[in-house]
C-alpha cells in the first residue's frame, strides 16, 4: 500500500470519527435542552403534551443543526475554491 492510499484512508477515518463525535454531541445537547424545556413533571411516563413538545424541540434542533452544518460546509468549499 502506498503512502497516498494510507493518507487518504487516515483522512477518511478522521472525518468519520469527527462525524460520530459531532452526532454524539448533538444528541447530548438535544436531550439535555429538550428534556429541560419540555418535561415539566418527570415520572414513569410522558404526557401527550410533553411528547409533542419533545418531538417539536428535537425537530427544530436538528433543523438548526443542519442549517449551521450546511453553511459551514459551503464556507469551507468557498475557501477551498478561492485558495
C-alpha positions in Angstrom: 0.0 0.0 0.0 1.5 3.3 -1.0 1.6 6.4 1.2 -1.1 8.3 -0.7 -3.5 5.4 -0.1 -2.6 5.4 3.6 -3.0 9.1 3.8 -6.5 9.0 2.2 -7.6 6.2 4.5 -6.5 8.1 7.6 -8.2 11.3 6.4 -11.4 9.3 5.8 -11.2 7.7 9.2 -10.6 11.1 10.9 -13.7 12.5 9.2 -15.8 9.6 10.2 -14.6 9.8 13.8 -15.4 13.6 13.8 -18.8 12.9 12.4 -19.5 10.4 15.1 -18.3 12.8 17.8 -20.5 15.6 16.4 -23.5 13.3 16.3 -23.0 12.3 19.9 -22.6 16.0 20.9 -25.8 16.8 19.1 -27.7 14.0 20.8 -26.4 15.0 24.2 -27.3 18.7 23.8 -30.6 17.8 22.2 -31.6 15.5 25.1 -30.5 18.0 27.8 -32.1 21.0 26.2 -35.3 19.4 25.1 -35.8 17.5 28.3 -35.3 20.6 30.4 -37.7 22.6 28.2 -40.4 20.1 27.7 -40.7 17.7 30.6 -42.5 19.5 33.3 -43.2 16.6 35.7 -40.8 13.8 35.2 -42.2 10.4 36.1 -42.7 6.9 34.8 -44.3 8.1 31.6 -44.7 11.2 29.4 -47.9 13.1 28.9 -49.0 13.7 25.3 -48.1 17.4 25.6 -44.6 16.5 26.9 -44.2 14.1 24.0 -45.4 16.7 21.4 -43.1 19.3 22.9 -40.1 17.0 22.9 -40.7 15.9 19.3 -41.1 19.5 18.1 -38.0 20.5 20.1 -35.9 17.7 18.5 -37.2 18.6 15.0 -36.2 22.3 15.5 -32.9 21.5 17.0 -32.0 19.1 14.1 -33.1 21.7 11.5 -30.9 24.3 13.1 -28.0 21.9 13.3 -28.4 21.1 9.6 -28.6 24.7 8.6 -25.4 25.6 10.5 -23.7 22.5 9.2 -24.6 23.2 5.6 -23.4 26.8 6.0 -20.2 25.7 7.4 -19.6 23.2 4.6 -20.4 25.8 2.0 -17.9 28.2 3.6 -15.2 25.6 3.6 -15.9 24.9 -0.1 -15.7 28.6 -0.9 -12.4 28.9 0.9 -11.0 25.9 -0.9 -12.1 27.2 -4.3 -10.7 30.6 -3.6 -7.4 29.3 -2.4 
